[in-house]
Amino acid sequence: MFENIMLGIYGCFTLQNILYMVLGLVIGIIFGALPGFSATMGVAVFVPFSYVLEPGAALLLLSGIYCGGVYGGSIPAILIGIPGTPASVPTGLEGRSMVEKGDGGRALTLVTFASAFGGFFSSLALLFFAPLLALIALRVGPPEQMMIAIFGLTVVCMLSKGNMLKGLFVGFFTLLLATVGQDPVLGFPRFTFGFYQLSGGFEIVSVLIGLFSIPEVFKMLERKDETIQKVASVGKMYLSKKDIQVNILNLIRSTLLGIGIGIIPAAGPDIASFMSYNEARKASKHPEEFGKGSVEGIIASEAANNGVTGGSLIPLLTLGIPGSAPAAIFLGAMIIHGLRPGPMLFTQHADTIYTLLVGFAFINVLLFFVGMLFCRFAGRVLTIPKQLLAVIIVALAVVGSFSIQQNIMDVVVMFISGIIGYFLLRYGYPLSPVALGLLLGPMLEEAIMLTNTMYDSIFMIFTRPMTVLFFSLIIFSFAWPFLKTIMQKKIQVHRER
């Protein structure tokens, strides 16, 4: 294995390949930062351009786009409150609050560091443990996916802390909206009311763009200040030793969770981001800071969604099972270049594959420096007059919504979502459960239907060890807030004595 790693280092560290990695990162960050665009779209668009490159160079270019795209969505989420990707929603909750306090530069630095950390260690897992970790993917079926989806939905309880009933109401209503479109198993349309454009359901990116951009535009225009700079500034970009020391366990936990979610088919950075954010809040000594600019929340979200990048390639390279949508496109690019995933891939094409594996780690090191440079220029968005910035945001929201499927109905859905989101915020209803319900609803429904097909009795799923594990996590997730409250009361009583 050592010889193969040295072979990968030799293939990766050429001037040409380093330039392709940097180019891929820049392209990916731009695709991730623009509302409506994504890492998946970026990888898909540039697959044809990789035809003329050597296989190793092509995979490094696409890897850079993938990693940059996942990271890039956090930049607009922090600066203007618009998540570039669904995975950036938790980051936006905390980052936007930090910007309003004039601490946006620190938020951008934390996001860049956590993203590079999560991506780098996921690439090490990919390099050293791919065959072993891929065995986990083989043991994940519909029952496990059902439990993962339910476990993910328990995050609603945490995101709605202090407003539990309103949060649960929004989450339940969004799950109903997730049933619009074709039945995931039988294929017949439901609740489309004659609009064939809704046969695929509500496009989640369009909903999220509207939900998080249009209310922000309304709030922006309601302010009396001429520029956003007067309301908040990016501030100095810095990272203190204390930030790292205090959050090292958070970084490691979130990265491992991201890797684990990444190797599970049908999951992805969106689910990993929300789950990690939830776990960080449970483990935090200051959970009351979440939603008000929590450093722990930003680090958890970004380390996890970037940890997915390496994790999703583990089942792809070893079993041919993509762990995410960009990984599925990656599979097509590999086949085009004559690389068939499987155990023999690591011996028959060792030079190309280990160039990819070593390069994937180096890309995440480069991500920190390229990301920091990008953030310095991106921070100037807050100096734009608010009227012009509002027009730019609406224009990007329209273009981003339409570009996904070239469907004008997505633009209409975006505007309706934005207006609804504005009134939800005005009356104290949280928006995050909407993102979670739309993400996990289809996965949950399909997993339930397939599980019912597999077993005569639903209780048969508890014969599967991983299902029992996830069910235990669900019970613990529901019980933890109550247990924590009881423990805190006991500690307080003990101190008073």
N, C-alpha and C positions, 0 to 999 in steps of 0.2 A: 504493500500500500504506500509505503514511503517513496518508493520509486515513482509510482503514479502521481503522487502529490508534487514531486520535483518536476515531473513531466508537465504537470498543469501550470506550475510556476513559470517554467520556461516558455510555455505557449501563451500564457496570459500577459506577462510583463514585456510586451513589445510596444513600441511607440504607436503603431497602428491600432492595436487592440485597446490600449489605454485611451486613445482618442475616441474610439467607438463607445467605450464605457461612459466617458464624460458626455459625449453627444447624446447617448441614450438617457442618461440622468436628466439632462437639460430638457429634452423632449418630454420625458415622463413627468417632470415637475410642472411643466406648462400644461400638459393634458390634465393632470390632477388638480391644478389650481383653478382652471376654468370651469365654472358651474356647468353641469351637463356632460362634461367630458370625464374620462376615467382611465385608469390603468388598462382596463380591458380594451377600450377603444384605441388607446395609443399603441398597444401591442398589435392589435388587429390591423391598424392602418399601415404599420411599418413592416409587417411580415413580407409583403411583396418586394420591398426594398432590400430585404435580406437575401433574396434569391441570388444576387450577383456576388455576395460575399462568401468567404470560406465558412464552413459550418461553425467553427469556434468563434469567429468574429461575429457572425450573425446571431448566435445565441447570447453573446456578451452584450450586443446592442439591444436585443429584446429584453434581456435581464435588467439593463439599466433603465429602460422605459418602464418596466414592471415596478421596480423598487421606487423610482422617482414618482410614478403615478400614485402609488399608495401614500407616499409621504406628502406630495404636493397638495392634496385636498385639505390639509390642516392649515395652510397659509391663509386662504380667504376665510376659513372658519374663525380664525383668531382676529384678523384685521377688520373684517366687515360683517362677521356673524353669519356668513354663508358657507356651509360645508361644501367643499369641492366634490367630496364623495360621501356616501352614507357612513363610512367608517370614521369620518371626522366629526360626526355629530357630538359625541361626548367631549372631544377636544374643544369644539366651539362653545360648549356650555361654560367651560372654565376659562378658556383663552379670551373670550370676548369680555368677560368680567375683569380680567387683568388689564386689557387694553383700556377700559374705561377708568381704571385706577392709574393710568399712565405707566403701566408695567408691561406693555406689550412686547418690548424687546426681550425681556426675560422669558416671556411665554414662548416666543419664536425660538429662542435658544434652547429651551427645555424640550420643545417638540423635536427640534433637529437632533439633539443629543439622544433622546429616547428612541427616536426612529432609527438612528444609526446603530444604537446599542442592540435593539431588538432584531434588526435585520442582520447585523454581524453575527450574533450568536445563533440565529436560526440558520445562517449559512454554515456555521461550524457543525451544527447538528446534521445538516444536509451532507457535509463532507465526510464526517466520521461515523454517523449512525444511521444513514439512509436505509440500508437493508433491514436493520433491526426494527426501526420505527415503522417501516412500511407494513410490518405484520399487523400493526394495530388497525390499519385501514381495512385489511381483509376481514376483521372481526366486527366491523361497523355495518349494520344493516338497518332496515326501516325501524325496528323497535328502539335501537340506540338513537337514531336520528329524531324519533318522536320525543324521547326523554331529553335530548339536547335542546330541542326547540322549547319544550316546557320549562326547562331550566333557564333558558335565555329569557323567557317571558317573566320569570320571577324578578328580573331586573326592574320591571315596571314598579314594583313595590318600593325599591330603593330610590329610583329616579323621582318618585312622587312623594318622598318623605315630607311630612307636614301637610300634605294635600292628598292623602291616600285615596279617598273616594273619587275625587276628580281624576286622578291618574288612572285608576282602575277603569273608570267609565270611558276615558279616552282610549285606553288600550283595548277594551272589549269592543268598542265601536269600530276601531281600526281593524281588528280581526275580522269583523263582518265585511268591511270594505275589501279585505284581501281575498274574499271569495268571489268578487266580480271577475268575470272572464270565463275561460274554458275550465271545465273540471279537469284536475291534473291527471286523473286516471282514465275516466270514461270519455273525456274530450268534448262534451256538449257545452254550449255557452250558457252562462247563468247571469242574471241581473244586468244584462247589457242594454235592456229597454230599446232594442232595435238598432243601437249604434254598433255597427260592425267594428268600428275603431276600438271599442272596449273589449273585443273578443280576447285580447291578450291580458286583460286586467289593467289596473292603473299602473302606469310606468312609475316605479318608485323614485327614480332620480328626478322626474318632473315634479312629483308631489313634494319631495324634500327641497328642491330648489324654491318652489313657491312658498313652502311652509317657513323656510328660514330666511328668504331674501325679501319678499314683499312686506312682511311686518317690519323688517329692519328699515326698509325704505320709508314706510309710514312714520316710524319713530324718528328717523333722521330728519324728515321734513317738518315734524312737529317741534323740533328744537329751534331755538332762536339764533343759534350760533351760525356764522357764515361758513365755517369749515369744520370738518370733523376734528381737526387738530386742536381746536379750542375746547372740545369736549374731552378728548383723550389724545395722548401721544404715544408713539411706540416706545420711546424711552431707550435707555442704554441696553445693548445686547450683551449679556454676561451670563456666566454659569459659575456658581460658587461651589467650593468643596463641600459645604454643608448640604447643598441640594443633592449632591451625589451620595454622601454618607448617610443622610437620613432616608433616602429612597432606594438604597441598593437592594434591599429585599423586595421592594415593590417592583423594581426593574427586572429582577430575576424571575419573580413569580409571574409577572405579566408576559415576559418573553416566553417562558415555558408554556403558559396557557395559549399564547399565540401559535407556537409550534404545534401543540396538541390539536388545536382547532384546525390548523392548516392541513394536517394530514388526513382529516376527516372529509370525505367527499360531500359536496353540497353545502358545506360550511364555508367560511371565508373571513376576510378582515372585518366586515361589518359586525358579525356575531362576536368575533373575538374582542373587538373594541368595547362593545357594550358589556360583555361578561367580565372582562378584566376591570373595567371601570367600577362595576358592581362589587367585585371582590376587594378592590382597593378601598372602597368606601366601608365595607364591613371590617376590614383590618385596620382602618385608620384610627388614630387616637383623637383626631379632630374631624369627625364626619360632618359636623355642622358647617365646615368650610366648603364642602362640595356644592357646586352651583354658584359659588361666590368668588371663584378664582383659585381653586385648589391646585397646588403643584402636583400633589399625589394623583389627582384625577387625570391631569394632562399626561403625566409620565405613564400611567397605567394604560390609557387608551392608545397612545402612540407606540409604546414598546410592544403591545399585543398585536396591533394591526400590521406592523412591520415584521413581527415574528412569524406571521402567517406566510410571508413571501417564500422563505426557505422551506418551511414546513409543507407547503402545497406542492413543492417540486419533489418531495421525497416519494410519495406513492406514484407520481408521474414517471420518474426515471426508473424506478424499480419494478413497478407493476403495470405501468401504462394507464393508471387511474389519476386523472387530474383532480387536485384538491380545491381548485378555484376556477373561475371563468378565465382569467388570464393564463392559468396553467393549461387549460384546454386548448387555447390558441397556440400556446407554446408547443403542445403535442403535435399540432398540425405542422408547425415550422420544422420540428425535428424530423418528422416523416418526410417532408419535402427534401430535406438535406440527407436523406438516407439513413437516419438514426432511428432504430426501432427500440422503444423502451423495453426493459426487461433485465434479468440478471446478466445476460451476455453482453449488454451494452457497456458494462464497466471493464470488460476485457477486450472485446472486438474494436471498440472505439475509445480506448482509454485516453488517448491524447486529447481528443475533442471534449470528452465528458469532464475530465479533470481540469482542463482549461476553463470550462464553464464553472465547476465547483470552486476552484481557487478564485476565479474572476468574480464570482458572486459575493465572496467575502470581501474582496477589494472594492467592489462597487459600493458596499455599505460603509466602508471607510471613506471613500470619496464623497458619499452622500452628505456627510457632516460638513465638509468644506464647501461643496457646491451649494448645499442648502443654505449655509450661513451667508454666502455671497448673494444668493437669490433673495434672501429675506431682507438684506440691507436695502436693496432696490425696491422690493415689494412694500416695505414700510412707508414709502413716500405716498402711498395711496391715501393716507390720512390727511395729507395737506391739500387734497383736491377740494374745491368748493363743493358743498353738500348737494347743490342742485345738479351739478354736472355728474357727481358720483352716483346720485340716485338714478339719473338717466342711463349711465353706463351699466349699473347693476341690473336695471330692468331689461336693457338691451341684451346683456349677457344671459339673463334668465330666459328670455324668449328664444334666443339662438340656441342656447344649451338644451332647452326642452325640445325644440323642434328637431335638432340634429340627431337625437338618439334614434328615432324611427321615421323621421321625415313625416310626422303625423301632426296636423294642426290641432287635433284633439288633445295632444299632450300639452300644448301651449294653453288651451282653455283650462285643462285640469290644473296646470301650474298656477294660473291666476286665481281660480276658485280656491285652491289650497291655501294660497297666500292670504286671501281675504278671511277665510275661516281661521287661519293661524293667528291673524291679527286680533280677532275677537276672542279667541281662546286665551291668548296672552293677557288681553285686557281684563278678562274675568277670572284670571288665576288658574287656568288649566295648563298643565305642562305639555310641551310639544314632543318631547323625546319618546313617549310611548307610541306615538304615531309611526315613527321610524322603525321602532322595534316590532310593532304589530305587522307592518307591511313586509318587513324582512323575513320574519319567522312564520307568518301565517301560512303561505303556500307550502313551505317545508313541513310544517306541522300537519296540515291537512293531508298531503300526499303520504307522509309517513304513517298516519293513522289508518288510511284506507289500505295501504299495502300490508300493514301489520294485521289488520282484520282478515285480509286474504290469506296470510300465512298461518294464522292460528284460529282454532274454533273458539277458544276462550282467551280473553285478554290477559288472564292471569298466567298464561303460558310464557309470556315475555320474561317473567321473573326467573326462568330457568337459564337465562343468558347473563353471565357475570357482569358484563359491562352495562347492561340495562339496570341491574341492581345497584351498581356503583352510581350511575347518574340519578337514579331515583333517590338514593340516599342524599346526594347533593341537593336535590330539590327540597327534600324535607328539611335539611339543615339550613338552606337558604331562607325558607319561610320562618323557621324557628329562631334563627340567629338574632334578628332585631329584638325579639322578646327576651331571649336569654341574655343579651347584652344589657338590656334595661334592668333586668333582675340583678345581674352581677354588679352593675354600677350602683344600684341602690344598696346592696349589701356592703360594698366598699365604703360608701358614704356613711352608712350606719356604723361600720367598724371604726372609721376615722373620728366620728363624733364621740364614740366611747373613749 
